[in-house]
Each structure stands twice: as C-alpha cells, then as structure tokens.
Amino acid sequence: MAAEPVWSVDPRTGKPREQVAVEAAAGEVDRAVRAAHGVRDSLADRTVRAVLLRTAAELLDEAGEQVVATADAETALGPVRLTGELARTTAQLRTFAEVVEEGSYLDVRIDAPDPDAVPPRPDLRRMKIPLGVVAVYAASNFPLAFSVPGGDTASALAAGCPVVIKAHPDHPATSELCASLLRRAAVKAGLPEEVVGLVHGFDAGVALVRHPLVAAAGFTGSVRGGRALFDAAAARPVPIPFHGELGSLNPVVVTPAAVEERAEEIGAGLAASMTLGAGQFCTKPGFVLVPGGEAGDRLLGALTEGVAAAGPAVLLDHRMRDAFVAGTAERAALDGVEAPVVPGAAGQHTVGAGVLTVDAARLAGEDHALLLEECFGPVTVVARYTAPEEAHAVLGRLPGNLTATLHTAEAGEDDTAAPFLTALTPLAGRVLVNGWPTGVAVAAAQHHGGPYPATTSTSTSVGATAVERWLRPITYQSTPDHLLPPELRDGNPLGIPRR
C-alpha cells in the first residue's frame, strides 16, 4: 500500500499548500530510532553538545525570515508572534548550552569511605547519565518553541540523548525546515546528523513510543492523544518515562477586595490574556471566579468590552475550529449559562472570541461539569460567587493545572488572600499573584507542569531543570579512579559542581 502523503495546509483557507513528505511506515520509524541509538555515544562530550546547541541557535537565527514565513503559512499565528517565538526558541537552546557547560545538572555527590561509620561506608560516587533515544512529539500551538527545535529537543540533546521527533501535522513544512537546520548544526559541531531524526504520521507516533530502543518520551498536546501514548508507554514490556503536557483550565480567583480596588484593570487584563494567540496558549486563563455585585459587574463589563474588540481569529486548523464551535455551543446551552460575548464561528475559516458566565452555585453538580474542562480557543468561563466559601467549594472540584492565579488587593488588607492561595497551591505547578499566566519565562526557577491532567509527571518542560527528565542516577562504589567517569574523578578535573 502506498504511503500517505503529508500536506502543508493553509489554515486561513483550508487549502493544501504543498506536499511535504509521506507518512513514515513502521520500518522507517525503526530505521530512524536505530540510527539515533547507534550514534548516542557521539553526544558523550559535554563541550561538543554545547557547540551543537549554540550552532543550532545560530542557524535558526540566520534562517529566521524563512522559518517565520513557513510557520506563519501553516499556523496563521502571524509574523510578530512567530518572530518572538523564534527568539525564545534560540535563547532556550543557548540557555541549555550554558546548563551543559556549568554541569550542576549532573548532581554529582561523593561520599568518602568511612570504616568507622555504622554501618561502615565505602567510597560512593553518584552522578546522572543520559537515558538514551528520546521521542519528542511536537505541539500544534507552538511550531517552534514546543516542536522540532523546542524545549524537549533542546533539553534532551543537552542531556546527551539523541532525539527522534514526530512532526505535528499542522506544520510539517516548518518541521522539515527546522529538522534540516538541526542536522546541519550537528554536522558543523562534528556530530552525525542522525542525532536528530524526524518522522510524520499518526501511526509513526504510536510506533515511536513502542519502539524498544526509545528510552523516554516528551509530549505536548491533547488529553486524549497524550493519555493514549502515556498508556502505550506504560504497557511496553519495558515501560519508559512519558513526560506529557495534556490540558489545563488555568483557574483564576479574584478576591472581593481586588475587584473593589481595580475591577476594570483586571477585566481588561483577563481579556488580553485569554485572547492572546487566539486563545491557543496552554496557559490561557479558561475559568475565573469573580465576586457577584456591582464591582464584579464592572470587571465583567471591561472583560466583555475587551473580548468583543478582539475580532475574528484563525485557529491552527479547521478540526480545532470545528471543535471550538461545537464545544462553546454545548457549554452555552447549559442551564443558567449566559454569553455576554457569544463565542463560535465568525466566518468559514474563523472564530469569534467569547465570554460565558454562570453562578458558581450551579457548579456543585455534574450537570455543569463541562464548564470545568478546558475548551481550546478564545473563550473563558466566569463563575460569579456570593461568598468566599462558595468559591472554595468550586476550587475543590477542579482538576490539576499548569497554572493558578490569584488577584488580591495591592493596597490594604485582604483577609481572603491567604486561604485562597492555600487552596490554589495543590492545583497547579505555577501559582501567580496579581498577574496573568500566558507567557512562560525560560529560567532556572521556572516550572511548567502540574498535577494530572496538566502533565503526566512531576517534571517541568521549561527551564533549566527540564534536562533532568532525560537522565537517570548511577552510583559507583569502590571504583578505581582511572575507571571512573571524568566527572567523578579525584581532583575534579572538569570543574563540575560537586557535593
């Protein structure tokens, strides 16, 4: 049977642009994984890995105009947004080069022998080593920063792991272009190009996570798709770590004192955050608890005004557009739900942003449980509460999230702030106060993850510690110095931070 073609499609029109590739058969996936596995030792030198990451950033910057144009043609995200995303992507690559050179990610620990200890302690030397080939599943909504040259790829290469990437069908041409630049970077750094592989197709993605030489996987996408791959990873004869980012409601709580203090400011900020990138950020605030009363009405008015002014938006593909139209209609049809700005279809290829409101008391039962699930796209649900206890009851029903946000009084006392912050902390991997969750800084202290279904592990996919996902600890006991890895030898010849 002939291989299925892979087309690049213009989401602004729904029309195919060009055939980019063909879907990979099982044999092609096998060859890509085996090729990556066969060159894994070439990544052993940390200095070479740092050169690879910096060279990849340089080549992406040099090809920036072409990369942005290709990504825009496939995603309709716009050159301004994509230029910023490219800058973030190359900065991320350079950051991981610094992480590799600095070396503390190896978590080197040395315990000198002590025969007088109870029990006696031998010479113990511990560090972290790469797992092996990492399968990376590209994201639809970030064709650069969370796709082929994105954080999973950068952190895996930094750890010393070759990667085989499953391209997202929404941006196959961008994926091919970026993969070619990463391979060029590998060759320029003196490495085999096989340290970066790329495959297309749904079946290829399934075959990839099941391949016996794949040692770990990173995924960004839907709950349904991510959970299926997570289950497949766990069901293997040898299960592997699966670090999946699946879905997030990103709840926001506005305290009574905050809404009295700056209702219009919060409403306008919420409108900007939930419509950013056509509401297709994984950190979009999709559920907001707002006090009832006049001040809450003013917040809702500012939110309504901002969302109504957003204008029609093109989503990443027509499947997502159809899901948004159906999902918002189903939510709007629930008893007691109102739509100050009606979300849904705005044209044949576009959608309109919207706001849905409901009394928080209605969320106590299962009839309105759909409002507590993520709806991908430019819509948010505002639940009006009459007392803090009512808001706390709703928080107790929420699933895990990437982020949770609290808006509290900036001046004066706010007795409800601390209890709300305590309630939000178990719900998310990042808790914000008086800010908005869209935008995830690449930094050492960043955590982009959260309780399930936000992610399938406790790790982060953004920031320096993302490299830890692709490593495992090993201890050498009573091992002669000349047989130890250089990072563990006496005298610390590589200058690695050590305990």
Helices and strands as residue ranges (DSSP letters): E 5-10, E 15-22, H 26-38, G 40-43, H 46-62, H 64-75, H 79-102, G 104-106, E 109-111, E 124-130, E 133-137, H 151-159, E 163-166, H 172-188, G 193-195, E 196-199, H 202-210, E 214-220, H 223-235, E 242-245, E 251-254, H 256-275, G 276-279, E 287-291, H 294-308, H 318-332, E 338-341, E 344-345, E 351-352, E 354-359, G 360-364, G 366-372, E 379-385, H 388-395, E 401-407, H 417-424, G 425-427, E 428-433, G 464-470, E 471-477, G 481-483, G 486-488
